[in-house]
Amino acid sequence: MTFERNVVSFCRESALGEFSGPASCEWRGNTWWCTMGPVKMDLKGTSFADWQALGRDADGVAADPQFVDPARDDYRLKPTSPAFACGFRAFDPARAGLLPRVPRPGTNAR
C-alpha cells in the first residue's frame, strides 16, 4: 500500500490511532496537521519527527495546510499551502466522494 500526497487534518489524540499501516506501506509526501496541537502519529505518543526517523514519510511535513475557510467547510488550499511543495495536486471537490453505482454487464442491478 502507498499513501502519498495527501492532506491529513485531524482533531483527536493521534493521526493514526493504533493503525500504523502494513509493514509494506509506503508513506510519502503527506501533509499532517492536528488542530489541537503538535502532531502525534499514534496512541503511543510518537511525534512526527520520531515517525520520520523510523523511515516513514521522510518527505512529508507536519504543517498547517492553509485551508481557505474550514469553519465553513471550504477545504480548498490557499496557493501558499505547504502541501503543494509535497506534491499535492488540487482537484475539484465536486468530483470527489462516492460515485454513482454502475451495474455490471449481465446483472439486473437497479
N, C-alpha and C positions, 0 to 999 in steps of 0.2 A: 504494500500500500504506500502511496506517496501523497503527502499532504503539503501542498505548496501554494504560495502566493495568495494566501487568504488573509482576511482581516478578522481576528477573533477578539470580540469585545464582550466582557462579562462583568457581572456584579455579584460574585459569590466568592466563597473561600479560596477556590483554586480554578485554574483554567480547565483541567482535565479530570479533576476528582481522583478516583482510583485508576482511571484509564491512562496508560502511557503509550498505547499503541502496540501492535505486534512487534516482535523483535526485528522483523524485516521492514518496519515502517521507516520511511524517509521523510524528514521534516525539513522543508526548505523555503526560505523567503517569506515567512509569515510575519504579520504584524500583530502583536499581542497587546491588549490593553485591559486593565482592570479599573473600573470606575470607583473602586473602593480603596485604592492604594497600590502598593507595589505588587507587581505580577508574581504570583506563586503558581507553579505549574502543576503541583499535585498536593494531595492532602498531607503529605509528609513535610510540607513547607519548603520544597525545593524552589529556590529563586530561579529566575530566568537565566541569570549568568551561570549558575550551577548546572542548569539543564543543558546549556550550550557547551559547558565543559565536558559533558558526557557525550558530545558529538551530535547533539540534536539541534537542528535549525541554526547552524552556525552563521548563516547569512540573514537570519530573521532579526527583528527588533522588538523590544518592549517599549512602545511609544504611543502617545495619543494619535489615533488615526485621523483626527480632524474631520469628523462628520459635519455636514452642513448644519443640521439642526435636529439632533437626536430627540430633543424634547417634543418635537412634532413629527417624530418617526421619519425624518429625512436623513437617511444614512448614506447619501451620496458623499463622496470625499472632496474636500477642498483641493485645489491644484497643488498646494504645498504639503499635502499628506506624505508622511514618510513611507507609506505603503507603496507608493509609486516607485520609490527607489529600490524597493524589494521585488519589483516585477509585477505588482498587482495591476490588472487592466480593468478600467471602468467598463461597466456593462449597463444595459437598460434594465432597471429593476422590474419593469412591467413584464419582461420576458423571463423572469426568474420564478421559481416555485413549482408547484405541481402542474404538469401538462395534462391536457385532456386525454382520456384513455382512448386508445385506438384499438379496435378489435383486430385480432389476429385472423389471417385468412383461414377460412374453413370453420369459423366459430359463429355461434349465434349470439354474440355479445350485444347487449342493448345499449 
